[in-house]
Amino acid sequence: MNREQQTEQLTRYMADFVSYISKVLPDDIAEKLDELAQEEDGVLPRIIYDTMKKNQDLARQLDRPSCQDTGVLQFWVKCGTCFPLIGELEALLKEAVVRATAEAPLRHNSVETFDEYNTGKNVGKGTPTVFWDIVPDSDKCEIYVYMAGGGCSLPGRAMVLMPGEGYEGVVQFVMDVMTSYGLNACPPLLVGVGVATSVETAALLSKKALMRPLGSHNENERAALMEHLLEEGINQIGLGPQGVGGRKSVLGVHIENTARHPSVIGVAVNVGCWSHRRGHIIFDRDLNYTITTHSGVRL
């Protein structure tokens, strides 16, 4: 194939992948929802989980998105410098979103700020959002796709703590958020926490944390312990599915971190709702692909 044909093929793959993840939850999310449902002994929480499962089944059967808010499309791209289409990637992802919007179909969620004009295509100035990680001397490209809904990870929170507040201050901030704005999303929630050196670095990390597989842990043992303790603490709030009350409040808690300036601790929280529509696909230089989040998918 020539370059133009390769670009068209990758655009088609990504449009189909975006459409698919709008309708089918990742394997780990679906399995966790089943697990949490079994742990509930209340009548109403069980009914809610049964309804969630029926919703997923109908989304497949009717070939329609599983949540009416298909969000703003966000892409985390981890691309090798030798990947043949690195220069075309951002433009073709935008075109893939336009196609998926018509084909899935996706709700129109891109409104031009100040002009208050909905583009009707889910693209606009700066949307979809593409975050880049460049890998030297690699010819592969990994793409995480995420539908960031208006009730879940878009209303995130971030601030910079003074060092005297310590990691107790980090926990306090997370718990304050989860007992206030966290209720704006649809539980059980996936909680992403970023701990870094400024609000912008912490915010990006908290969103990146939502891309991790459930059951994974921060490689730092102290951070992994905080993940565990926060999960226990948030579960004790007793949100339950859709906030009706229950034994569990979260799908998991993921922390991502960087080094920080000694005078500050940046912290941020983003949450994904139970309908956590993310996908992960890896391409080699010949555009052969591997999908890690959803089993048995052919694009």
C-alpha positions in Angstrom: 0.0 0.0 0.0 1.1 3.6 -0.6 0.9 6.2 2.1 -2.5 7.5 1.1 -3.9 3.9 1.2 -2.3 3.4 4.6 -3.8 6.6 6.0 -7.2 5.6 4.8 -6.9 2.1 6.3 -5.8 3.4 9.7 -8.6 6.0 9.7 -11.1 3.3 8.9 -9.7 1.1 11.8 -9.9 3.9 14.3 -13.4 5.0 13.2 -14.6 1.4 13.7 -12.8 1.1 17.0 -14.3 4.3 18.4 -17.8 3.1 17.3 -17.2 -0.2 18.9 -16.1 1.0 22.3 -19.2 3.3 22.5 -21.3 0.2 22.6 -19.2 -2.5 24.4 -17.5 -2.1 27.7 -13.9 -3.3 28.2 -13.6 -6.9 29.4 -12.1 -5.8 32.8 -14.9 -3.3 33.5 -17.7 -5.8 32.6 -16.1 -8.5 34.8 -15.7 -6.1 37.7 -19.4 -5.0 37.5 -20.4 -8.7 37.7 -18.1 -9.2 40.7 -19.5 -6.1 42.5 -23.1 -7.2 41.8 -22.4 -10.6 43.5 -21.1 -8.7 46.6 -24.4 -6.7 47.1 -27.1 -8.2 49.3 -29.6 -5.3 49.1 -32.5 -5.6 46.7 -32.2 -2.2 45.0 -28.4 -2.4 44.3 -29.0 -5.9 42.7 -31.8 -4.5 40.6 -29.5 -1.6 39.5 -26.7 -4.0 38.5 -29.2 -6.2 36.6 -30.3 -3.1 34.7 -26.7 -2.2 33.9 -26.2 -5.6 32.5 -29.4 -5.5 30.4 -28.3 -2.1 29.1 -25.1 -3.6 27.9 -26.9 -6.5 26.2 -29.3 -4.1 24.5 -26.5 -1.9 23.3 -25.0 -4.9 21.5 -28.3 -6.2 20.1 -29.5 -2.8 18.9 -26.0 -1.7 17.8 -26.3 1.6 19.7 -24.1 3.4 22.3 -24.5 2.1 25.8 -24.8 5.6 27.3 -26.5 8.6 25.7 -23.5 10.8 26.6 -20.7 9.5 24.3 -18.5 12.3 25.7 -15.7 14.2 24.2 -13.2 11.9 22.4 -9.7 11.9 24.0 -6.7 9.9 22.7 -3.6 9.0 24.5 -1.0 8.2 21.8 2.2 6.4 22.6 3.9 6.5 19.2 7.3 5.5 18.0 9.4 7.9 15.9 9.7 5.3 13.2 5.9 4.6 12.9 5.2 5.4 9.2 2.1 7.5 9.8 3.2 9.6 12.8 2.8 12.8 10.8 -0.7 12.0 9.7 -1.9 10.6 13.0 -3.6 13.6 14.6 -5.5 14.6 11.4 -6.7 11.0 10.8 -7.9 10.6 14.4 -10.0 13.7 13.9 -11.4 12.3 10.6 -12.1 9.0 12.4 -14.2 10.8 15.0 -16.2 12.5 12.3 -17.0 9.1 10.7 -17.8 7.4 14.0 -20.1 10.3 14.9 -22.2 9.5 11.8 -21.9 5.8 11.9 -22.2 4.8 15.6 -23.9 7.3 15.9 -22.4 9.4 18.6 -24.1 12.3 20.4 -22.8 15.7 19.2 -20.7 17.0 22.1 -18.3 19.5 20.6 -19.4 23.1 21.2 -17.2 25.9 20.1 -16.4 28.0 23.3 -17.7 31.6 23.3 -19.5 31.1 20.0 -21.8 28.4 21.6 -22.0 26.6 18.3 -22.3 22.8 18.2 -20.2 21.5 15.2 -22.4 18.4 14.9 -19.3 16.3 14.2 -17.6 15.9 17.6 -14.7 17.9 16.3 -13.8 21.5 16.9 -11.0 23.7 18.1 -8.8 21.3 20.2 -11.3 18.5 20.0 -10.8 15.6 19.9 -7.9 15.9 22.4 -4.7 14.1 21.6 -2.1 13.6 24.3 1.3 12.4 23.0 4.1 10.2 24.3 6.9 9.8 21.8 9.1 6.6 21.9 12.5 6.9 20.2 13.5 4.2 17.7 10.2 2.4 17.8 7.9 1.6 14.8 4.8 0.8 16.9 1.9 3.0 17.9 -0.3 2.5 20.9 -3.6 4.4 21.1 -5.9 4.7 24.1 -9.3 5.9 23.2 -11.6 7.4 25.9 -15.0 8.9 25.9 -14.9 11.6 28.6 -18.5 12.3 29.6 -19.9 15.5 31.0 -20.7 13.8 34.3 -17.5 11.9 34.9 -14.0 12.9 34.1 -14.6 16.3 32.5 -15.5 18.0 35.9 -12.1 17.0 37.5 -10.5 18.7 40.4 -6.9 19.8 41.0 -4.9 21.9 43.4 -1.4 22.4 44.8 -0.9 21.6 48.5 1.9 23.0 50.7 4.4 20.3 51.6 3.5 20.5 55.3 0.1 19.0 54.4 2.0 15.9 53.4 0.4 12.8 51.9 -2.3 13.1 54.5 -3.3 16.2 52.6 -3.5 14.2 49.4 -5.8 11.7 51.0 -7.9 14.5 52.5 -8.3 16.2 49.1 -9.3 13.0 47.4 -11.9 12.1 50.0 -13.3 15.7 50.0 -13.7 15.4 46.2 -15.3 11.9 46.4 -17.8 13.1 49.0 -18.8 16.1 46.9 -18.4 16.3 43.1 -17.7 12.6 42.8 -21.4 12.0 43.2 -21.9 13.8 39.9 -20.8 10.7 38.0 -22.6 7.3 37.9 -21.2 4.9 40.5 -19.4 2.5 40.9 -16.6 4.9 39.9 -13.1 4.4 38.6 -11.0 7.0 40.5 -7.9 8.4 38.9 -5.5 10.3 41.1 -2.5 12.3 39.9 0.3 13.4 42.3 2.9 15.6 40.8 4.5 19.1 40.9 1.7 21.3 39.5 -2.0 21.3 38.8 -1.5 20.7 35.1 0.9 17.7 35.5 -1.3 16.2 38.3 -4.4 16.7 36.2 -3.0 14.9 33.2 -1.8 12.0 35.3 -5.1 11.6 37.0 -6.7 11.2 33.5 -4.0 8.9 32.4 -4.6 6.7 35.5 -8.1 6.0 34.1 -6.5 4.2 31.1 -4.9 1.6 33.3 -6.4 -2.0 33.5 -8.4 -2.7 36.6 -6.3 -4.7 39.1 -3.1 -3.0 38.2 -1.1 -1.1 40.8 1.4 1.7 41.0 4.9 0.4 40.8 5.9 2.3 43.9 4.8 0.3 46.9 3.9 3.4 49.0 1.7 4.7 46.2 0.2 1.2 45.8 -0.6 1.2 49.5 -2.4 4.6 49.1 -4.4 3.1 46.2 -5.6 0.3 48.5 -6.3 2.6 51.5 -8.2 5.1 49.3 -10.3 2.3 47.8 -11.2 1.0 51.2 -12.1 4.5 52.4 -14.2 5.5 49.4 -16.0 2.1 49.6 -17.0 3.0 53.1 -18.9 6.0 51.8 -21.5 3.5 50.7 -22.5 5.0 47.4 -23.5 1.7 45.8 -24.5 1.4 42.1 -26.0 4.7 40.8 -25.7 6.2 44.3 -28.6 4.3 45.7 -26.5 2.9 48.5 -24.5 -0.4 48.7 -21.4 -2.1 49.9 -19.0 -0.8 47.2 -18.6 2.6 45.7 -15.7 2.1 43.3 -14.3 -0.1 40.5 -10.9 0.8 41.7 -8.4 3.6 42.6 -5.4 4.3 40.4 -2.6 6.7 41.3 0.0 8.0 38.8 2.8 10.2 39.9 6.0 12.1 39.0 8.7 13.7 40.9 7.8 17.1 42.4 9.3 20.4 43.6 10.1 20.2 47.3 7.9 23.2 48.1 4.6 21.8 46.7 2.5 18.7 46.1 0.2 18.9 43.1 -2.8 16.6 43.3 -5.8 16.0 41.0 -8.8 13.7 40.8 -10.7 12.4 37.8 -13.4 9.8 37.9 -14.8 7.4 35.3 -18.4 6.2 35.7 -19.5 2.6 35.6 -19.9 2.8 31.8 -16.2 3.4 31.4 -15.8 3.5 27.7 -12.1 3.2 27.0 -10.1 1.1 24.5 -6.5 0.2 23.8 -5.2 -0.7 20.4 -1.6 -1.3 19.3 -0.4 -1.0 15.6 2.8 -2.3 14.1 4.4 -0.5 11.1 2.3 -2.6 8.7 -0.9 -1.6 10.5 -1.5 -5.1 12.0 -3.3 -4.4 15.2 -3.8 -5.9 18.7 -6.7 -4.9 20.9 -6.0 -5.5 24.6 -9.2 -4.2 26.2 -11.9 -6.1 24.3 -11.6 -9.7 23.3 -12.7 -11.2 20.0 -12.9 -7.9 18.1 -12.4 -7.7 14.3 -12.3 -4.2 12.8 
